[in-house]
């Protein structure tokens, strides 16, 4: 059943103005467009740049904010500077979100904004996401999740709004490409970011490059696996050009949270309750 946009508008109307943590992805772009209907020019988008956020995503976020006609600010939130983050523990996202939301919350308090929103959707509440704890601690609100908007709902309404992100691939920060415990460095992040950028230019729409030291494990959606096989020589060339020594295609294909598969359910619960 299609979600009623008025439900979201009604929720947003509880606040006089807002700041949105804006990545330029499917969810935060839709939220920004819906929030503009309510707040007009009393809305601010904040995008954090860092080593885990590739240059092409930053440029797209700038372009989207300009097209939406919403005030947009770029800040720096460098996760690699957070003690322990680069060691890549299972609760890595908690430290990242604590840093990011803390900075955005400070802007909101200093400039008189009533609320800070993020683009978390209803589907994500079912997943392993340690960053949700940081959201609660900083008082960040997730209007899409609160009103039951799923990714499918968001893509549907994004299409109705004519947003270019309606069919954009789901994005997660580059740190999610590494198995827990593998040291994350700027060089490794740049390597993954460059290789994924090149594969996008080949026309692949929904995929991930998982980095296992010098091996690139590529996850493609089922519909693009055959295309990947036929383009394997070019894919290998581009991945090696980016800095990988070995390249392989994962036969299970693309799935979100693949790196969480090594964690048991009790371990996930323990981490979420820390």
Order of alpha helices (4+ residues) and beta strands (2+ residues): alpha-beta-alpha-beta-alpha-beta-alpha-beta-alpha-alpha-alpha-alpha-beta-beta-alpha-alpha-beta-alpha
